[in-house]
């Protein structure tokens, strides 16, 4: 190797240092910001605030309702995410790009707009006199400002994330096994249930947990569509809002810390499930 070649190699290796420093720097800055946010919330909490929040009957009801609605929303999200994600991953059809675009709308739209759209859909569409909510009420079903409104508001946004997760899962599963099953006499449905879905098991778990975590942090649509009624439509995210409204910053921070803990636990489970796929 000539001296010129060695000098060129050393110069090339040395030129990577600014790039690597940039990668480390931006990662460290953003990671530090997230850590500071968590620390800032924790710094406003006293033991009395924490004990008061954990022993409050209202907060316990809010926690129970949060787990109930998030679980229902996650399960409902999977019922839609699995077939939609599979369709987008395996088939090319007319209107696929339009459908793919529509599915991202709940992710991109401001949460308050999602809640307002749900409120209008159920109470003013096509007209106030013949609104969907009025028809449902005649059959003994109540949606707006009731628990089903919380689930529907969470589902509208969470399902979009679950669809993306399931599509990514099916994209990483080779269709070759399905094609072999089809040549051996299986129809498309049998190939899906017996071959593809079992392989996507951990992906389904990750998508469900992602939908659950997204539903956990939902606030805007719930505020508009379900309202914030103590003991009836209050979940943890809206409990933070109520605590701030009455000037109880310590209580709001305590509930926020609980939400952060649940979010971190859910993300760790998702990462663990993903690493084992």
LINLINVEN-V391763 format. One record per helix or strand of 2 or more residues. SS is the DSSP state (~ for helix, > for strand). FROM is the first residue (numbers start at 1). LEN is the number of residues. Records with the same first field share a line. If there is no record, write none. Layout:
SS: FROM-LEN + FROM-LEN
//
This chain:
~: 3-12 + 16-28 + 47-9 + 57-34 + 96-7 + 105-4 + 111-13 + 132-7 + 147-25 + 176-8 + 188-12 + 201-16 + 220-6 + 236-10 + 249-27
//
